Amino acid sequence: MTRCVVQAVYTIKNEGDSVTQWRDVHGEMHEKWTEPNSLILVLAGGAPHRVQPMKRGQRLILKLLYART
């Protein structure tokens, strides 16, 4: 069975208005606009997270998953 261990999202270009949101261990919601040339790492089963839909602009990312078999 293959299991995702780490997810990496590299922002190549960001001319949009969407933000990445995540909830910390205390249940507090945080958000950040991801700058070009930035990397976010998320552990599988870690912080709940999402990207809000864009209302304008565009965003180019490279998403990588590290999986263990």
C-alpha atoms as a printed R data frame, in Angstrom:
   type eleno elety resid chain resno       x      y       z
1  ATOM     1    CA   MET     A     1   0.000  0.000   0.000
2  ATOM     2    CA   THR     A     2   1.318  3.479  -0.922
3  ATOM     3    CA   ARG     A     3   0.972  6.204   1.683
4  ATOM     4    CA   CYS     A     4   1.591  9.932   1.246
5  ATOM     5    CA   VAL     A     5   4.021 11.130   3.894
6  ATOM     6    CA   VAL     A     6   4.831 14.730   2.896
7  ATOM     7    CA   GLN     A     7   3.246 17.165   0.452
8  ATOM     8    CA   ALA     A     8   5.331 20.051  -0.942
9  ATOM     9    CA   VAL     A     9   3.810 23.005  -2.792
10 ATOM    10    CA   TYR     A    10   6.292 25.261  -4.572
11 ATOM    11    CA   THR     A    11   4.821 28.573  -5.754
12 ATOM    12    CA   ILE     A    12   6.443 29.525  -9.046
13 ATOM    13    CA   LYS     A    13   4.270 32.543  -9.863
14 ATOM    14    CA   ASN     A    14   1.487 34.226  -7.915
15 ATOM    15    CA   GLU     A    15  -0.435 37.162  -9.329
16 ATOM    16    CA   GLY     A    16  -3.696 36.148  -7.690
17 ATOM    17    CA   ASP     A    17  -5.563 37.011  -4.535
18 ATOM    18    CA   SER     A    18  -6.025 33.526  -3.055
19 ATOM    19    CA   VAL     A    19  -4.495 32.623   0.293
20 ATOM    20    CA   THR     A    20  -3.413 29.363   1.896
21 ATOM    21    CA   GLN     A    21  -5.206 28.677   5.170
22 ATOM    22    CA   TRP     A    22  -4.349 26.215   7.949
23 ATOM    23    CA   ARG     A    23  -5.534 25.424  11.440
24 ATOM    24    CA   ASP     A    24  -2.931 25.136  14.230
25 ATOM    25    CA   VAL     A    25  -2.926 22.708  17.167
26 ATOM    26    CA   HIS     A    26  -4.997 25.178  19.220
27 ATOM    27    CA   GLY     A    27  -7.706 25.312  16.550
28 ATOM    28    CA   GLU     A    28  -6.820 28.838  15.409
29 ATOM    29    CA   MET     A    29  -7.084 29.543  11.658
30 ATOM    30    CA   HIS     A    30  -4.142 31.265   9.941
31 ATOM    31    CA   GLU     A    31  -3.731 32.458   6.363
32 ATOM    32    CA   LYS     A    32  -0.877 33.573   4.146
33 ATOM    33    CA   TRP     A    33  -0.528 34.781   0.584
34 ATOM    34    CA   THR     A    34   2.224 32.603  -0.876
35 ATOM    35    CA   GLU     A    35   5.022 34.573  -2.491
36 ATOM    36    CA   PRO     A    36   6.652 33.451  -5.735
37 ATOM    37    CA   ASN     A    37   9.663 31.200  -5.093
38 ATOM    38    CA   SER     A    38   8.211 29.959  -1.773
39 ATOM    39    CA   LEU     A    39   7.709 26.412  -0.512
40 ATOM    40    CA   ILE     A    40   5.117 24.996   1.877
41 ATOM    41    CA   LEU     A    41   5.580 21.531   3.397
42 ATOM    42    CA   VAL     A    42   2.640 19.680   4.926
43 ATOM    43    CA   LEU     A    43   2.914 16.406   6.836
44 ATOM    44    CA   ALA     A    44   0.292 13.778   6.056
45 ATOM    45    CA   GLY     A    45  -2.300 13.758   8.803
46 ATOM    46    CA   GLY     A    46  -0.956 17.119  10.013
47 ATOM    47    CA   ALA     A    47  -2.611 20.514  10.055
48 ATOM    48    CA   PRO     A    48  -5.902 20.816   8.153
49 ATOM    49    CA   HIS     A    49  -5.251 23.190   5.254
50 ATOM    50    CA   ARG     A    50  -6.763 24.597   2.051
51 ATOM    51    CA   VAL     A    51  -6.308 27.250  -0.621
52 ATOM    52    CA   GLN     A    52  -9.129 29.745  -1.044
53 ATOM    53    CA   PRO     A    53 -10.453 30.109  -4.616
54 ATOM    54    CA   MET     A    54  -9.101 33.031  -6.634
55 ATOM    55    CA   LYS     A    55 -11.311 35.961  -7.568
56 ATOM    56    CA   ARG     A    56  -8.681 37.527  -9.815
57 ATOM    57    CA   GLY     A    57  -5.218 36.776 -11.217
58 ATOM    58    CA   GLN     A    58  -3.426 33.486 -11.568
59 ATOM    59    CA   ARG     A    59  -1.110 31.224  -9.611
60 ATOM    60    CA   LEU     A    60   1.384 28.674 -10.933
61 ATOM    61    CA   ILE     A    61   2.534 25.926  -8.559
62 ATOM    62    CA   LEU     A    62   4.463 22.676  -8.594
63 ATOM    63    CA   LYS     A    63   3.012 20.096  -6.202
64 ATOM    64    CA   LEU     A    64   5.132 17.145  -5.092
65 ATOM    65    CA   LEU     A    65   4.127 14.198  -2.949
66 ATOM    66    CA   TYR     A    66   6.571 11.961  -1.148
67 ATOM    67    CA   ALA     A    67   5.017  8.549  -0.641
68 ATOM    68    CA   ARG     A    68   6.224  5.463   1.145
69 ATOM    69    CA   THR     A    69   5.322  2.020  -0.234
